[in-house]
Amino acid sequence: MVSLAAALLPLALSLGSRSVIGRPRRNPEPLPGQVSHPLGRLTDIHAEGNPGSDQQPAQPFELVFRQGVHRIDKHRHDPRRRRHVPQVQATRDWAVKNRAFVFDLSPWGDEKPLDDPDQRLGLDLETYRLVLAETLRQSAGRCMTELTGFVAFSKYSHMPDHPSAHEPVPTEWETVWLMSPYNCYQNTISSDCFNQSLHSQAPRRPLEQRRAAKPVQLENKAYLCVLMADYDSATPLYEFLPNHWHNAARGQIPLAWGINPNLLETYPDLIAYFYSTASPADTFTSDASAAGYMNPNRIRPEHLPLFVQHNQRFFREADMTLAPMVLDWDQPSPAVKDAFRQFAPDGFATIVMDLHGTGGKLPEPHVWKRMPVLELINNACNFAGAEPTADILSRAIADRGNRTPGFYLFRIVWVNPTNIAETLAALRRKRPELDFEVVAPHAFFALFRQFHERQSPPGRPPSRSP
């Protein structure tokens, strides 16, 4: 794996974050409000802890030491430019371990960055493309490249302290759109997670899921499946998932837990813990796109074999066969579907956002060479409580025709099983006439395939019913 680090990991090329090309200095001079250490000591600082700290290590299963965290640019005020630089959490050992090239650039070419208003318009984007092109040249199609760290919204998108024509979510999507043709994938949020270089050395062996083998007969009802989503990067896996995992209702409802399997390179011990404590009702699937967040339609045709090899390795190790949250700008091309069949043959679902206005659209629900293909419904992604979320689910089902059999796969972000149980109970109260069943993801996709293959025998075009 080649590693780049961006945005939330302003390492040593310039701790001022604007220099992009050049070799790291061994002892960079700190800017006001920053902490500087020789590069050779960064990993040691994270592993050994901050001298003088009274903080104790976290729970043993995590193997986490939370000491040695340094914050740089914490709302540092620059009177010359009358602005505040946003707080950055420096967890730099993963970048150091992988000898990462570190940069901080905007994906937009029509606005100047907040922290460099004197630059020529478009220079950030030109430089970004130069970095990605050189990374692709050096990797020479031998491996994919992890880009770790998230875009700095306060510099490059519309925020209270930074007026912009670009909102945060489109800025995220533009970043992924930009990097995908260069064999790069995103490990987005990697700030409040520590000692990745230590965790990555934990023993690894192939994982095995405890999937329930109970067959489900196709009936004339609505089938629901819930993706517990957005554990696609280091911080949600490390910081958020334990809080939602340890919940009394877990195991009572079949759920899909979206964890990107490439995170086995970063936190193999944490993922192994979740697998070892999973119930038969818990299924692990990939999250944003596959083994890494990218736009598959943007991958160059000549690089699709590498994309397949990369994903096969991680999906096999994680015992995964589903990709229920592929993020892209258009429905999957035949070549992309053929690629996913080789590592996620049991199911493919997608969210499509055509932010460039090029005619992108969701795929019609169908079965592609035995692989189910359908929409991941995103209406309820931001959980606002059981009652309003139940209303959203009800409207989403109604908007899709209240079909029976009907298949409704919902993405809900960073919630616990009790939240889901309460939402489903509220849905039953609000829609007593709606005959629905929540099923495990493999059963859900198998029923979908059974129904659509009945509707569209081989040789006929795919069914257009949901």
N, C-alpha and C positions, 0 to 999 in steps of 0.2 A: 504494500500500500504506500502510495505517495501521500504526503500530508501537507495541506495548506492550512493556515489559520487566519481567520478574518474577524474584523469588527470587535468582538468581545475579548479578543486576546491580543492587545497591542504590545507585542514583545519587543525585540531589541533592534530592529532595523532603524527605528527612531522612536523613542518613547513619546515623541510628539505626535506620532501616528500618521504623519503625512509623507515621510520618505518611503519609497517603495522599492527602488532598485539599489542593490548594494549588499555588501557583506555585513553581518552584525558586528558591532563593536563589542569587545570583551567587557569593557567597563563604561557603558553609556552614562553620560552625565544626566542626573535626574532633573526634570522640570519642576517648577514649584508645585508642592503638594504630592509629588510622586516618590516612590521608593525604588531605589536602584540596587541591584545585586549583580555580581559577576554571573555570567551565563552558567558557568560550571557549578554554581551553588543552587540554582533554582529548584532542581528536583530534590536536593538535600533539604532545603527549607521546608518543602511540602511534606517530605517523609518524616522528618525529625520533629517538626513542630516549631513554633515560634519561641525562641528562648524567653523564659520568664512568664510564659502563659500558664494560667491555672486551669485552662479548659481540659476536660477529660475526653478520651476517645469515645466515639459513638458505639452503638451496640456491636458486639463481636461479629454477628453474621455479616455485617457490612464491611468489616475490615477497614474502617474509615478513620482517618485522623483529620479532624477539622481545624487543627492549628495551622499556623503559618500562612494565613490568608492575608494578602496585602491588597489594599484598595488604592487605586491610582486615579487621578483626575476626579476626585470626589467633589462634584459641583465646583471645580476650580474656576474662579472668575478671572477673566482676561480683560483688564480695563481698557486696553488698546482697541479691542474689538467689541466691547460691551456685550459680552455673551457668557454663558455658562457652558462648560464642557460636561456632558452627562457622566454620571458615576459609572465606572467600569470595575467589574470584579475580576481581578487577575488570578486566574487559575492556569498557570502557564506550563506546568510540568509535562502535560501531554504534548504540547507543541515542541518543547525542548527534546523530549524523548524521541520524537519522530523527525527531528531536525527540520521542523516546518519552516517554510517561508511565510512571514507574517506581514499582513497588509491591512489597510482600512480604506476602502474605496466605495464610491457611490455607483449603483447600477444605472443611474439616470444621466443622460447626456444633455438634457434641456434645462438643468438647474445647477448652480454652483453649490458645493457643499457648505454647510454652516461654518465649518472650521477652516475653510480655505477660500474666502470670498474673492480673493485677488487672482485666482487661477483663471486660465483661459477656459471658456465654456466648453464642456465636453472632455476636458483633459482626464478627469477621473475615469470616465468610461473607457477612453482610449487606453489608459494604462491598465485598467482591469482586464480588458481583452488581450493586451500584450502579455500580462502575467499568465492568463489561462492558456494562451497559445503556446507559450514557452513550456508550460507544464505538460501540455499534450505532446509537444515535440520530444521532451525528455523522457516521458513515460513510453512513448513510441508504441502505443497500443498494447503494452505488456500488462498494465494494471490500471485500475480506476483510482481516482484521487479523492480522498476525503477533504472537504473544506469544512473546518470546524469553527464555530462561532456564528453569531447572528448579525444581520445588518443593523447598524446603529440608527434606529428610527429617529432619534432627536437630531441627527445630522442630515438625514437624507429623505425624510418624509414629513408629513404634516403632523405636528405636535404642538402643544401649547406654547413651547418656547421656540418654535421654528415653523413659520408659515410655509407651506409647500403645496404644489398642485397634486402631489402624490400622497395618497393615504398609506398607512403602514402595511396593510395586507397586500395591496398591489406592489409595494416595494419589495416585500418578501418574494412574491411570485416573479417579479422581474429579475431578481437575483438568481433564482433557480432556472428561469428561462435562459438567462445569459450563460450560466456555467454548464448546462447539460450537454451541449455539443462538444465539449472539451473533455468528456469522460470524467466529469466531476460529479460528486454527490454531496449533499449537505448534511452535516451533523449540527443542527441549528443552534439550539440553546445549550451552551456549555460553560456557563458562568458559575452558578452556585453548586458546583460538584468538584470534589477534590481528590487528589492522589490517584488520578487516572493512571499514571505511570506505574504505580504500585499495584492497583487492582488488575491491570492488564496482564500481570505476570502470574495470576492465579492459575492453577491447573485447569485445563479444558479437556472435556471429553464430549462425545456426541450426546445431545440431550434427547429425552423421550417424553412425549406428552401422554397424559392420562385421559385420552378421549373416551367418552361414553360410547359404547357400541350399540346402544339401543336403536333399532330401526324405527323410522317414523313413516306411517302410511300417508300418502297424499289424500287430503280431504278438501272439501269445498269451504275453505276458511282463509283468513288472512294470516300469513306467517311473518312474524317479526323476528329480527335478529339485531342485537345491539353490539356495536363496536365501542369498547372503552378505549378512547382514542388519545393519540398524540404523545405516546411514549417513544418518539422517533429520534430522540437525541439525549445527550448525556444528563442534562439537568432534570428533565421530567422523570427519567428512569431512576436517578439517584435520589432526588429530593421529593418528588411528588408521589410516585407509585407506592412506596411503603405506607404512606398515609391512607391511601385508598384500598390497598390490598388487605390490611388488617382490619376487617370489617365483619361483623357478626352475620351479615346476610350473604356473604360470599359462599358459594356452593349451593345456594337455594335456587338460583336462576342461571340458566346457561348463558354465558357471556363470552365474547371475543375480546381479548386483551391485545391491543396493537403495540408491539415492541419491534423496532427495526432490528433484524438479526445481525447487522454489521456491528451493533454495539457489543457483541461478544468480543470484539477486539479491545474494547475499553473497560467494560465491567462484566467479565465472564462470571465472576463469583456472585454478583447480585442476580444476574439472570438465572444462574443455576439454583439460587435460593428460591426464586419465585417458582421455578419449575418443580422443585422438590416439595413445595408446600401447596401446590395447586390441587384443587379438587377435580373430580371428573367433569364438573360443570364448567371448568375454566379451560378455555382454548387460547393458545397464543398464535397470533397471526402477525404478518408484517404490518407496519403502519404506513407513514408517508412514502408512497410509491413502492418500495421493495426493500432491498438491503441498502438503504440510503435514499435520501429525498432528492429526486431529480424528475425531469419531465421526459418520459420514455419516447414520446414522439419526436423529441428534439435530438435524440441520439442518432449519430450518423449511421447509415446502413452498414458501412464497413466495420463499425465498432459494435454492432449488435451481438456478434459471437462472444466478444469479451464481456459484454453486459450479462449475457446468459451465464457464462462461466463464473463470473463474480457472484451472481445471485445463487446459482446452484450450490456453491460452496457453503454459503451462510444458511440457506434454507435447509440443506441437508443436516448441518450441524444442529440447527434449532428445531428439527423435525416439523417444519412448516410446509404446507402445501396450498395456502391461501394468500392472496394479495388483495385485500378488500378496500384499500384506500390509495389507489393510484391517482396522483394529482397531475393534471395535464391541461393543455389549452384546447384540445379537441378530442373526439372519440379515438380510441386506439386504432392505429392502422393495422392492416393484415399482418405486416411484418412484426409489429409490436405484440400482437396477440400470439403469433407463432413463437415469439421469444418467451412470453410469460407461460405458455403451455409447458415449457421445458423445466420450470421450477415451481409453478403455482397452478398445476393442472386442475385442482379442485374448485377454483373460483377466482374471479377477477371482478372488482368493482371500482368505480372511478367517480371522482369529482372533477368536473370540467369548468374552468373559468377562462373564457376567451377575452382577455383584457386588451388584446390588440385589435379586436373587431375584425377578425379574419374569417368569420363564419363557423367557428368552432361550436360543436354541439355534443350533447350526451349521446352515447350509443343507444340504439333500440335494444331492449332486453333480448338476448339470444344466446345460443350455445355455439361456441366456436370449436369445432373438432373436439367435442366433449368437455370443453371448458366453459362454464357459465360466465356470462358477461352482462353486467347490469350497473345501475346507478347506486352510488353510496349517497343516501339522502342526508343533506347537511343542514337542514332547517333547524334542528335542535342542538346544534353543536355546543352553544354556550348555555350551559345549564342555569336556569333562573329560578329553580324550585320545581317541586313535583307538579303542582297544578298548572302553571303556565307551560311546562314542558309537555304535559299530557295534551293540552290544547294544540300545541304545535304538531305533535304526532298525529292527532286526530285530523287536523287540517291537511297534513301531508298525505295521509291515506285517502282522504276525500278528494284531494286535488288529482290523485292518480286513479280516480274512478271507482274507488271502493270495490275493486275487482276481487272475486273469489274463484279459484285460488288467486291470491295476490301475494307478492313478495316485497317486503319492505325492510331494507337494511339501513339502520340509523347510526350515524356518528354522534357520540356525546363525549365531551372532552373533560377529563380530570374530575371524575365523580366516583363515588363509591357504590357498591351494590345496593346498599339501603336506599340511596337516591333513586336507583333504577326501580327497585321494588315498589317504592312509594309512587313513582310516576306511572307504573303499569296499573297499580291499584286505582289511581285517579282516572286513568284512561277507561278502565272497566266501568267506573261509576258514571263517567260522562257519556260513554257509548255502550250502553247495555245491549244494544242490538248488534254490536260488532263482535262476531265470532272470530277471535284471534288466539294464536298460540305463539309463545316465544320459544324458539328452538335454537339449538347449538349451531354454530356456523357451518360445520360440515353437513349436518342434516338440512340446514336451510338451502345451501347450494345444491345438494343432491336432489331435494324436492323441486327446486327451480329447474334443474336439468331434466328431471323426469317429466315435469309439466310441459316444458318447451319442446322437448323431443317428441312428445305426443302431438303437439300442435304443429310441429314442423319436421316431418320425417325427412331422412336423408334425401338430398336432391331438390328440396324445396327451400325457398328463402326463409330466414328466421322469422318467428312470430313477432308481431308488434304489440302483443298484450303484455302487461307488466308481470 
